[in-house]
């Protein structure tokens, strides 16, 4: 029983350290990509049905790529989903403001809204 009480705080610290480290790693990767003039947004891998991934994902990324030359990156770390989400938050926390300054304010939101309309129109006939 005492061992469990001692290990629990260590596990929590370890998990929070991994999450924090992943967040910082995501920020760093975004900065490196931007330094190479690569504008991208990040998504959590395996989240096509998750709220972290837009329903109209393929339409959204297609609009971003073709119209604004914005790419995307999918990040995966199966052993720790919280760290994956932290990496994506860190990446997008750096990338999204840069994209909006360089390409235009609200461009990501507008592209998503357009993609949702395209998706709805394409999938309503089935």
C-alpha positions as CSV (number, residue, x, y, z in Angstrom):
1,X,0.0,0.0,0.0
2,X,2.8,2.4,0.9
3,X,4.6,1.7,-2.4
4,X,1.4,2.6,-4.4
5,X,1.2,5.9,-2.5
6,X,4.8,6.7,-3.3
7,X,4.6,5.7,-7.0
8,X,1.4,7.6,-7.8
9,X,2.9,11.0,-7.5
10,X,5.9,9.9,-9.5
11,X,3.7,8.6,-12.3
12,X,1.8,11.8,-12.4
13,X,4.9,13.9,-12.5
14,X,6.3,11.6,-15.3
15,X,3.1,11.9,-17.3
16,X,2.9,15.7,-16.9
17,X,6.6,15.9,-17.9
18,X,5.9,14.0,-21.1
19,X,3.0,16.1,-21.9
20,X,4.9,19.3,-21.3
21,X,7.9,18.0,-23.2
22,X,5.6,17.1,-26.1
23,X,4.1,20.6,-26.1
24,X,7.6,22.2,-26.3
25,X,8.6,19.7,-29.0
26,X,5.6,20.7,-31.1
27,X,6.4,24.3,-30.7
28,X,10.0,23.7,-31.8
29,X,9.0,21.7,-34.8
30,X,6.6,24.5,-35.9
31,X,9.4,27.0,-35.6
32,X,11.7,24.8,-37.7
33,X,9.1,24.4,-40.3
34,X,8.4,28.1,-40.4
35,X,12.1,28.8,-40.7
36,X,12.1,26.6,-43.9
37,X,9.0,28.6,-45.2
38,X,6.7,25.7,-44.6
39,X,3.3,26.7,-43.3
40,X,1.5,23.7,-41.8
41,X,-1.2,22.9,-39.3
42,X,-1.1,19.8,-37.1
43,X,-3.7,17.1,-36.4
44,X,-3.8,14.2,-34.0
45,X,-3.3,10.9,-35.8
46,X,-6.2,8.5,-35.6
47,X,-8.7,11.2,-34.8
48,X,-10.8,11.2,-38.0
49,X,-13.8,10.6,-35.9
50,X,-12.6,12.7,-32.9
51,X,-13.5,16.3,-32.3
52,X,-9.8,17.2,-32.8
53,X,-10.2,16.4,-36.5
54,X,-12.7,18.3,-38.8
55,X,-15.4,16.1,-40.4
56,X,-14.5,17.6,-43.7
57,X,-10.7,16.8,-43.2
58,X,-9.8,16.0,-46.8
59,X,-11.8,19.0,-48.2
60,X,-10.2,21.2,-45.6
61,X,-6.6,20.2,-46.2
62,X,-7.2,20.3,-50.0
63,X,-8.4,23.9,-49.8
64,X,-5.5,24.9,-47.5
65,X,-3.0,23.3,-49.8
66,X,-4.3,24.5,-53.2
67,X,-5.5,27.9,-52.3
68,X,-3.1,29.0,-49.5
69,X,-0.1,26.7,-49.9
70,X,-0.6,25.5,-46.3
71,X,0.4,21.9,-45.6
72,X,-0.5,19.6,-42.7
73,X,1.2,17.2,-40.4
74,X,-0.4,14.4,-38.5
75,X,1.4,13.5,-35.2
76,X,1.1,10.1,-33.5
77,X,2.4,8.7,-30.3
78,X,0.2,5.7,-29.5
79,X,1.4,5.1,-26.0
80,X,0.5,8.5,-24.8
81,X,-2.6,10.3,-26.3
82,X,-2.3,13.3,-24.0
83,X,1.3,13.9,-25.2
84,X,0.1,13.7,-28.8
85,X,-2.6,16.3,-28.2
86,X,0.0,18.5,-26.4
87,X,2.4,18.2,-29.3
88,X,-0.4,19.3,-31.7
89,X,-1.4,22.2,-29.4
90,X,2.2,23.3,-29.2
91,X,2.7,23.1,-32.9
92,X,-0.5,24.9,-33.8
93,X,0.1,27.5,-31.1
94,X,3.1,28.7,-33.0
95,X,1.9,27.9,-36.6
96,X,-1.6,29.3,-36.6
97,X,-0.7,32.9,-35.6
98,X,2.0,32.9,-38.2
99,X,-0.4,31.6,-40.9
100,X,-2.9,34.2,-40.0
101,X,-0.3,37.0,-40.1
102,X,1.1,35.8,-43.4
103,X,-1.9,34.6,-45.2
104,X,-4.8,36.4,-43.6
105,X,-6.8,36.7,-40.5
106,X,-9.4,33.9,-40.0
107,X,-8.1,32.0,-43.1
108,X,-8.1,28.7,-41.2
109,X,-11.7,29.2,-39.9
110,X,-12.9,30.4,-43.3
111,X,-11.3,27.4,-45.1
112,X,-12.9,25.0,-42.6
113,X,-16.3,26.6,-43.1
114,X,-16.0,26.3,-46.8
115,X,-14.8,22.7,-46.5
116,X,-17.8,21.8,-44.4
117,X,-20.1,23.2,-47.0
118,X,-18.3,21.3,-49.8
119,X,-18.5,18.1,-47.7
120,X,-22.2,18.6,-46.9
121,X,-23.0,19.2,-50.6
122,X,-21.0,16.2,-51.7
123,X,-22.4,13.9,-49.1
124,X,-26.0,15.0,-49.1
125,X,-26.8,13.3,-52.5
126,X,-26.0,9.8,-51.1
